[in-house]
Amino acid sequence: MNWGEMLSRRARVEVDGELATILAGPPPGTLGMTGGFPNPATFATELLVEIAQRLVRDEPGIALQYTASEGIPSVREYLLERVEATQGRRPERAELGVTSGGMECIDLISRTLLDPGDAVVVEAPTYLGAIMAFARYQAELTGIGMDEHGMDVDQLEERLESGFKPKLVYVIPEYQNPSGRTLSLERRHALVDTCRRHGVLIFEDVAYRELSFGGDSLPTLWSIGPDVVLQAGTFSKVFCPGVRLGWAAGPAELVAQLAVAKQNTDQCAGALGQRMVEEYGRAGHFERALPSTRSLYATHWAALSKALDEHMPHGCAWSEPTGGMFTLLRMPESLDAIALRPAATEAGVAYVPGRPFYVTDDGANEMRLSFSALDEAQLAEAAKRLAGVIEAAVDFAGSRSS
Ligand SMILES: Cc1ncc(COP(=O)(O)O)c(C=O)c1O
């Protein structure tokens, strides 16, 4: 059988192999600054054993059963309360649905809204999984540049004013993947105003929002403009990605369509995971656990930041996240992070090259460094090793051009 010839047009769309590489984990023997994987120390294992055992024993008819595509009613009720508590605005019942995580929500919205050739705006750079999903639905992707305050909303406004009409604008407002940047309050309002005026949907991904180092947060785009924003939330980073669970909050008609689309994917998010999150949340464990999760990542960033300051050669610069798991490091223009990877593996350090996070050929001299998994001493060592690799490449490039 020639399976390649049998593939659908959608499956033949070329996708970057980088996401599969990230999910497979760093090469053996390296200090890995690759995945946006939560640190396992943040998993509440003992509590989860107790909760799962109780649910399976006492309510198998719910926890082990199929559920409505919109989610289990009590879970949806809990999510309404949690969204209100964390975002200061409560969705109507019809404005909230349960998903099997943030990535599924990206797929559901793509299925629901995108025809081949439709325009989609993303930040440049943006989450690789989202680029791949939109590309699979044959959308035309346009990147809008960023600075340390997030997406350049003026640039977007100019494009929209000139008649450009995307189906949606995908934004990760907090501790963005891969840049670590946060969209400023002023730009949040400007983005909502602009998109509302032009009738364009904002697709807000709040995957890292609750991981601020200091515990502070800005209003979500959805809370500012519930009429023009669909929000994808996930419990992967504050609970665990082993339970694939998230939510969609937005205009009721759209949320209803997502539930219809879900009937063609997994039909419903796993009931056991839904109930585990609800039980954990209702008992107040998010509030109890989040401060130590935040301080763990803050401590990790402090260690990495210090080591980058100490070791990185002249000509390198990096973003200064105030939460989350990532910084984006830029090397001198002449260097290429993909080409440097074998030398980095040899030196025992791993990162994710920046180029796949762009929808253009930009970002060749950038790399994403995740500080979630390694401890402080390992991060210091990883930065030192990486700096050595970059320094050697700078010297080599210099010797060739002189
Ligand atoms: C920005 C962003 N959105 C969504 C996801 C996927 O989250 P989930 O595990 O909920 O599918 C990730 C995962 O790394 C992410 O970085």
The ligand as an SDF file (V2000), in Angstrom:
LIG
                    3D

 16 16  0  0  0  0  0  0  0  0999 V2000
    0.0960   29.0430   24.3790 C   0  0  0  0  0  0  0  0  0  0  0  0
   -0.3630   27.6480   24.5650 C   0  0  0  0  0  0  0  0  0  0  0  0
   -1.6480   27.3430   24.3190 N   0  0  0  0  0  0  0  0  0  0  0  0
   -2.1070   26.0890   24.4670 C   0  0  0  0  0  0  0  0  0  0  0  0
   -1.2690   25.0780   24.8490 C   0  0  0  0  0  0  0  0  0  0  0  0
   -1.8190   23.6750   24.9280 C   0  0  0  0  0  0  0  0  0  0  0  0
   -2.3620   23.4560   26.1410 O   0  0  0  0  0  0  0  0  0  0  0  0
   -3.1780   22.1440   26.4990 P   0  0  0  0  0  0  0  0  0  0  0  0
   -2.2430   21.2500   27.2280 O   0  0  0  0  0  0  0  0  0  0  0  0
   -4.2790   22.6400   27.3320 O   0  0  0  0  0  0  0  0  0  0  0  0
   -3.6730   21.5520   25.2210 O   0  0  0  0  0  0  0  0  0  0  0  0
    0.0630   25.3250   25.1150 C   0  0  0  0  0  0  0  0  0  0  0  0
    0.9560   24.2400   25.5230 C   0  0  0  0  0  0  0  0  0  0  0  0
    2.1240   24.3480   25.7010 O   0  0  0  0  0  0  0  0  0  0  0  0
    0.5370   26.6560   24.9640 C   0  0  0  0  0  0  0  0  0  0  0  0
    1.8160   26.9680   25.1690 O   0  0  0  0  0  0  0  0  0  0  0  0
  1  2  1  0
  2  3  1  0
  2 15  2  0
  3  4  2  0
  4  5  1  0
  5  6  1  0
  5 12  2  0
  6  7  1  0
  7  8  1  0
  8  9  2  0
  8 10  1  0
  8 11  1  0
 12 13  1  0
 12 15  1  0
 13 14  2  0
 15 16  1  0
M  END
$$$$
